[in-house]
Every structure is written in C-alpha cells, then in structure tokens.
C-alpha cells in the first residue's frame, strides 16, 4: 500500500467524505430525474384530458 505518512487518517477520511458526498449528489440527481419524468407525464395527461 502507498505510504501516506503521518497524515494518513486525515487523507483517508477526506477521500471517504468526498466519496459519500459525490454518491449522495448522484443519488439526488437520479431521484430528481425520475420525479421530473413523473411530473411531466402527469402534466401531459392533464393536457390531453383538458383538465
């Protein structure tokens, strides 16, 4: 393994936090895409029915 020196704990923690934040942002983005698709389907259905 690479020798990270005396700051190994900080470096590993920083990478872990950045990874978690990135995964969270990707999750929120994917969730938003599906939510917007459902909303668009609802709006198109309302437009077709004239409601």
Number of C-alpha atoms within 10 A of each C-alpha: 3 5 7 11 8 8 9 12 10 11 13 12 11 12 11 12 12 12 12 12 12 12 12 12 12 12 12 11 12 12 12 12 12 11 11 12 12 12 12 12 11 12 12 12 12 11 10 9 7 7 7
